[in-house]
Amino acid sequence: MAEEIILSADLYNNAVTERTDDYTAKPRVTGAVRNRQVAERIAARGSEFRVETVEHILNMADQEKVLAIAEGKSVIDGVGQFLVNIIGSFIGEKAPFDPNETQVGGNVHNR
């Protein structure tokens, strides 16, 4: 039988509409899970690998994903698709990057 997972969310008035019964939802953050906790979860399912080994592999995978994204590649894994984005303006076709005018960020799209 599949495990039931419940995502909790908080409702907020939708400021974009005039309706009083229109709400938006934001997922409620219930904690954080880092590679160590992911490794422990994998080991608890009966992995033949030690927690430290799994954590090391996960950390290496994260580093490779960051490098790939920095190279302009889209990274697709079991969580989603990760893409870099640039927000801001450039004045002129050869304008340099100005951190006061432009931000580099990322997008995540679910699978």
N, C-alpha and C positions, 0 to 999 in steps of 0.2 A: 504494500500500500504506500502511495506517495505521501511524503511529509507535507503537512499543510503549513504554508508560510503566510503570515498576515503582515501586510505593510500598513502601518499606522500613519495617518495624515491629519493635519490641522487645517480647518477651513477658515478662510478670510473673506471679508466682503470684497466683491469684484469692483474695483474703483473705475473700471473702464465702462461699465454700464450704469444706467440709472435704476435698475431693478433692485429692490431691497432683498429679494430672495435669490440673488445670483452670487455665487461664491467661487473662489479659486481654492486649490488645495496645495499644500506644501508637505512633502513627506517629513515625518518626525524622525530626526536623527536619534538613534537609540544607543550609539556608541561607535567605536572605530575598530576596525580589524586590520592589522598590519600583516606583513608576510610571516612573521613568527606565529601569529594566531592561525593563519591559513595553513601553515606547515603542521601545527598541532592538530588541526581539524583533519587534515589528510592522514596523519599518523593514527588518529583515533578511529579512522575507518578501516584500519588494518594494513596500511602500507608497509612494505618490507624495508623502506628507507627510513633512516633516522630523521628526527625533526630537524636537526642541524643541516643535514644534507638537502632536504626539501627546501628549507629556508634559503640556503645558499643558491640553489638553482633558481628559485623565485627572484632573488635579488639580482642575479645575473640576467635573467629575462627582463626585468625592469630596466636595467641599464641599456640593454640592447634595444628595447622599445623606445627609450628616450633618444638614443642615437638615431634610430630610424626616423622618428618624428622630426628631429632636428635636420635631417637630410631631405625633408619634404615628403616623406613617404606617409601613407596612411597605414596605421597598425590595426589589424583586426585580430582579436583574440576571443576567448570564450565569454568575455564581458561585453564587448562592443567594439565599435570602430573609433579610433582616436585620430584626430586631425589637428594640425596647428592652424591658427588663424591670426590675422593682423588687424587690429582695430585702430583707426586714426587716419590722418591725412598726410599726404606727401605733396609738397609744393614743387612742381617741376618733374620732368621725366627722370632726372638723375639725382633726385633728392636723397640725402643720406637718412638713415634711421635716426630719429630723435626721440629718446625715451620720454621727453616731456610732452610730445605730441602723439606718440604712437605706442601701443601696447601689443605685445605678443602673448597670445593665450592659446587655449585649446578647446576643442569641442569633443564631446563624447556622444555617440549615437548608439542606442541599445540594439542588441541583436534581435 
